Amino acid sequence: MKTEILITGATGTTSQYAIQHLVDKGIKVRAMVRTIDERSKQLEALGVEVVKGDFMDINSLRLALKDIKRALFCYPFTDHLPKAAAYFAKVAKEENVEMVVEMSQMGAKEDTPSPATQNHVITESIFDWANVGAVHIRPGLFAWNYLGFAAPTVASQQKFYYPNSEANYTIIHPKDIGEVVAEILSDDKKNKHIGKRYDLTGNKTYSASDVAKSIGDVLNQDIEYIPITVDQWIDAIKDHPTINPFLAKHLREFSSEVSDGRFNRTTTIVKDITGHEPRSFEEYIAEHKAVFLN
């Protein structure tokens, strides 16, 4: 069996779930990684073909995409996303790639106040213009964010600090995103997906108070929600290992998108594509319970 599926961002959480799901389905996968290290060796142990690549190095993309028919474009949360997308789309066109699943973001609209979200808007268009079978995945709030947003103060103080006390928003388990990606990339009926924009959500929406209660229920503790300003929130989380300066800047503008209700919705897309209901936020917290405990 030839390797015809490429997963980029292969050592990231979502891509790892996509790879595992494809491997479980008996599908050969090529993984593009930026660095050859222990994480890439773990992928090789699964039988995955690993190639070293860089979104900003077009020749490395040519090697990664050679003989590939379908690919996931999953760029890290840093700047220069449209440039990376343009390089990737150009090479995908050269290689006659028939489908590119592009990781975007729920609420990617031209009126967004966030430059990072604006990057997603133009990136979606780049892949559409390239005519490489674009499928756009638009997740809600990632559950793994709460390892940085909540775990440190929950563990040390039994408190959850967050702005936007009146807002409600959906939270999605990264495994559901990975499985959706894998199911699309391996679907024989590719044309039913090409051109679609899939908003991926969890099974419900949450307020900040709901988040604190859900975490507390899993930990069997009383977790207090403390409303704070956006500036206080950014200052408190900016030094966490999961938060880089570009992401911190995005979160400042992103908070207004949360408060205006762009993420206050659920869809049936996860179930429609994977066949199962979305995993809950509480399930994700339970899987990572140790980091929420002192």
C-alpha positions as CSV (number, residue, x, y, z in Angstrom):
1,M,0.0,0.0,0.0
2,K,1.4,3.4,-1.0
3,T,1.6,6.3,1.5
4,E,-0.8,8.9,0.1
5,I,-1.9,10.8,3.2
6,L,0.3,13.5,4.7
7,I,-0.2,14.9,8.2
8,T,1.6,18.1,9.1
9,G,2.1,19.5,12.6
10,A,2.5,15.8,13.3
11,T,3.8,16.1,16.9
12,G,0.9,18.4,17.9
13,T,-2.0,17.2,19.9
14,T,-4.7,17.2,17.2
15,S,-2.4,15.8,14.5
16,Q,-1.3,13.0,16.7
17,Y,-4.9,12.0,17.3
18,A,-5.5,12.1,13.5
19,I,-2.4,9.9,12.9
20,Q,-3.4,7.4,15.5
21,H,-6.9,7.1,14.1
22,L,-5.6,6.6,10.5
23,V,-3.1,4.0,11.8
24,D,-5.9,2.2,13.6
25,K,-7.8,2.1,10.3
26,G,-4.8,0.4,8.7
27,I,-3.9,3.4,6.5
28,K,-0.3,4.3,5.8
29,V,0.6,7.8,6.8
30,R,3.5,10.2,6.2
31,A,4.1,12.7,9.0
32,M,5.9,16.1,8.5
33,V,7.7,17.2,11.6
34,R,10.0,20.2,12.2
35,T,12.4,18.4,14.4
36,I,13.6,14.8,14.6
37,D,13.3,13.9,18.2
38,E,11.7,11.5,20.7
39,R,8.2,12.5,19.5
40,S,9.0,11.7,15.9
41,K,10.6,8.4,16.9
42,Q,7.3,7.5,18.6
43,L,5.5,8.1,15.3
44,E,8.0,5.9,13.5
45,A,7.3,3.2,16.1
46,L,3.7,3.3,14.9
47,G,4.8,2.5,11.4
48,V,4.5,6.2,10.3
49,E,6.8,7.5,7.6
50,V,8.5,10.6,9.1
51,V,9.9,13.5,7.0
52,K,11.5,16.7,8.3
53,G,9.9,19.8,6.9
54,D,9.3,23.5,7.3
55,F,6.3,25.4,6.2
56,M,8.6,28.3,5.2
57,D,10.9,26.1,3.1
58,I,9.2,25.3,-0.1
59,N,11.7,22.7,-1.2
60,S,11.1,20.7,2.1
61,L,7.4,20.9,1.3
62,R,8.0,19.4,-2.1
63,L,9.7,16.4,-0.5
64,A,6.9,16.1,2.1
65,L,4.1,16.3,-0.5
66,K,5.7,14.1,-3.2
67,D,3.2,11.4,-4.4
68,I,0.7,12.5,-1.7
69,K,-3.0,12.6,-2.7
70,R,-4.5,14.0,0.5
71,A,-3.0,16.2,3.3
72,L,-3.8,18.0,6.6
73,F,-2.5,21.5,6.7
74,C,-2.1,22.3,10.4
75,Y,0.1,25.3,11.1
76,P,1.3,26.1,14.6
77,F,-0.2,29.1,16.4
78,T,2.4,31.6,15.3
79,D,2.5,34.4,12.7
80,H,2.9,34.2,8.9
81,L,0.1,31.7,8.4
82,P,-1.0,33.0,5.0
83,K,2.5,32.8,3.6
84,A,2.8,29.2,4.8
85,A,-0.6,28.4,3.2
86,A,0.5,29.9,-0.1
87,Y,3.6,27.8,-0.2
88,F,1.7,24.7,0.8
89,A,-1.1,25.3,-1.8
90,K,1.5,26.0,-4.5
91,V,3.2,22.7,-3.9
92,A,0.0,20.8,-3.5
93,K,-1.1,22.1,-6.9
94,E,2.2,21.0,-8.4
95,E,1.8,17.5,-7.0
96,N,-1.9,17.2,-8.0
97,V,-3.1,16.7,-4.5
98,E,-6.8,16.0,-4.6
99,M,-7.7,17.1,-1.0
100,V,-6.3,19.5,1.6
101,V,-8.0,19.6,5.0
102,E,-7.1,23.0,6.4
103,M,-7.2,23.7,10.2
104,S,-9.0,27.0,10.6
105,Q,-11.1,28.4,13.5
106,M,-14.7,28.9,14.4
107,G,-15.7,32.5,13.9
108,A,-13.3,33.1,11.0
109,K,-15.0,36.1,9.5
110,E,-13.7,39.2,7.9
111,D,-15.1,41.4,10.7
112,T,-12.9,39.8,13.3
113,P,-10.8,42.1,15.5
114,S,-8.0,39.5,15.8
115,P,-5.1,39.6,13.3
116,A,-4.6,35.8,14.0
117,T,-8.2,35.1,13.1
118,Q,-7.9,37.3,10.0
119,N,-5.0,35.1,9.0
120,H,-7.4,32.1,9.0
121,V,-9.9,34.0,6.8
122,I,-7.3,34.7,4.1
123,T,-5.8,31.2,4.4
124,E,-9.2,29.6,3.7
125,S,-9.4,31.7,0.6
126,I,-5.9,30.8,-0.5
127,F,-6.7,27.1,-0.5
128,D,-10.0,27.7,-2.2
129,W,-8.3,29.7,-5.0
130,A,-5.7,27.0,-5.4
131,N,-8.3,24.4,-6.3
132,V,-6.7,21.6,-4.3
133,G,-9.9,20.1,-2.9
134,A,-10.0,22.3,0.2
135,V,-11.9,21.3,3.3
136,H,-12.0,23.8,6.2
137,I,-12.1,22.5,9.8
138,R,-13.3,25.2,12.2
139,P,-13.1,24.0,15.8
140,G,-14.5,25.9,18.8
141,L,-12.4,26.4,22.0
142,F,-9.8,23.6,22.4
143,A,-10.1,21.7,25.6
144,W,-6.3,21.5,25.9
145,N,-6.3,25.3,26.4
146,Y,-7.5,24.8,29.9
147,L,-4.2,23.1,30.8
148,G,-2.8,26.6,30.6
149,F,-5.9,28.7,31.3
150,A,-7.0,26.9,34.4
151,A,-4.8,24.1,35.7
152,P,-2.1,26.2,37.4
153,T,-4.5,28.2,39.7
154,V,-6.9,25.3,40.2
155,A,-4.0,23.2,41.5
156,S,-2.5,25.9,43.7
157,Q,-5.6,27.9,44.8
158,Q,-8.7,25.9,43.8
159,K,-9.7,29.0,41.8
160,F,-10.4,29.6,38.1
161,Y,-9.7,33.1,36.8
162,Y,-11.3,34.1,33.5
163,P,-12.9,37.2,31.9
164,N,-16.2,37.3,29.9
165,S,-18.2,36.1,32.9
166,E,-21.5,36.4,30.9
167,A,-20.3,34.6,27.8
168,N,-21.1,31.0,26.8
169,Y,-19.0,29.0,24.4
170,T,-18.4,25.5,23.2
171,I,-15.3,23.5,24.1
172,I,-14.1,20.6,22.0
173,H,-11.9,17.6,22.8
174,P,-8.9,17.5,20.5
175,K,-9.4,13.8,19.9
176,D,-12.7,14.6,18.2
177,I,-11.0,17.0,15.9
178,G,-8.3,14.5,15.0
179,E,-10.9,11.8,14.3
180,V,-12.9,14.1,12.1
181,V,-9.8,15.0,10.1
182,A,-8.9,11.3,9.7
183,E,-12.3,10.3,8.6
184,I,-12.4,13.0,6.0
185,L,-8.9,12.2,4.7
186,S,-9.8,8.5,4.4
187,D,-13.3,8.9,3.0
188,D,-13.8,7.3,-0.5
189,K,-16.5,9.9,-1.2
190,K,-14.2,12.9,-1.1
191,N,-16.5,15.2,-3.1
192,K,-19.1,15.3,-0.3
193,H,-16.5,17.1,1.8
194,I,-14.6,19.3,-0.7
195,G,-15.6,23.0,-0.4
196,K,-17.2,22.5,3.0
197,R,-16.6,24.6,6.2
198,Y,-17.2,22.3,9.2
199,D,-17.8,24.0,12.5
200,L,-16.7,21.5,15.2
201,T,-18.1,21.8,18.7
202,G,-18.4,19.9,21.9
203,N,-21.7,18.5,23.2
204,K,-22.7,21.7,25.0
205,T,-21.8,25.3,25.8
206,Y,-20.3,26.6,29.0
207,S,-20.0,29.8,30.9
208,A,-16.9,30.4,33.0
209,S,-18.9,29.4,36.1
210,D,-19.8,26.2,34.3
211,V,-16.2,25.5,33.6
212,A,-15.2,25.9,37.2
213,K,-18.0,23.6,38.3
214,S,-17.1,21.0,35.7
215,I,-13.5,20.9,36.8
216,G,-14.6,20.8,40.4
217,D,-16.9,17.9,39.8
218,V,-14.1,15.9,38.1
219,L,-11.7,16.7,40.9
220,N,-14.3,16.3,43.7
221,Q,-13.4,19.8,44.9
222,D,-15.1,23.2,45.2
223,I,-13.5,25.3,42.5
224,E,-14.3,29.0,42.7
225,Y,-14.7,31.1,39.6
226,I,-13.1,34.6,39.9
227,P,-14.1,37.1,37.2
228,I,-11.2,39.3,36.1
229,T,-10.4,41.8,33.3
230,V,-8.9,40.7,30.0
231,D,-5.7,42.5,30.8
232,Q,-5.4,40.7,34.2
233,W,-6.1,37.4,32.4
234,I,-3.4,37.9,29.7
235,D,-0.9,39.0,32.3
236,A,-1.5,35.9,34.4
237,I,-1.2,33.3,31.6
238,K,1.3,34.9,29.3
239,D,4.3,33.1,30.8
240,H,2.7,29.6,30.7
241,P,4.6,27.2,28.4
242,T,1.6,26.7,26.2
243,I,1.2,30.5,25.6
244,N,3.5,32.2,23.1
245,P,3.5,36.0,22.6
246,F,1.6,35.7,19.3
247,L,-1.1,33.6,21.0
248,A,-1.2,36.0,24.0
249,K,-1.9,38.9,21.6
250,H,-4.6,37.0,19.8
251,L,-6.3,36.1,23.1
252,R,-6.8,39.7,23.9
253,E,-8.8,40.3,20.7
254,F,-10.2,36.8,20.8
255,S,-11.9,37.5,24.1
256,S,-14.2,40.0,22.4
257,E,-15.2,37.3,19.9
258,V,-16.0,35.0,22.8
259,S,-18.1,37.7,24.5
260,D,-20.1,38.5,21.3
261,G,-21.4,34.9,21.1
262,R,-19.5,33.6,18.1
263,F,-18.7,30.3,20.0
264,N,-22.1,30.0,21.7
265,R,-23.4,27.1,19.6
266,T,-23.2,23.4,19.0
267,T,-23.3,21.4,15.8
268,T,-23.8,17.7,14.9
269,I,-20.7,17.6,12.7
270,V,-18.6,15.4,15.0
271,K,-21.3,12.8,15.2
272,D,-22.2,13.1,11.5
273,I,-18.6,12.4,10.4
274,T,-17.3,10.0,13.2
275,G,-20.5,8.3,14.1
276,H,-20.3,9.1,17.8
277,E,-21.3,12.0,20.0
278,P,-18.6,14.6,20.9
279,R,-16.5,13.8,23.9
280,S,-17.2,16.0,26.9
281,F,-15.0,18.7,28.4
282,E,-15.3,16.8,31.7
283,E,-13.9,13.7,30.0
284,Y,-10.8,15.7,28.9
285,I,-10.3,17.1,32.4
286,A,-10.5,13.5,33.8
287,E,-7.8,12.4,31.3
288,H,-5.5,15.1,32.5
289,K,-6.6,15.2,36.1
290,A,-3.1,15.1,37.6
291,V,-2.2,18.6,36.3
292,F,-5.2,20.1,38.1
293,L,-4.1,18.6,41.4
294,N,-1.5,20.1,43.7
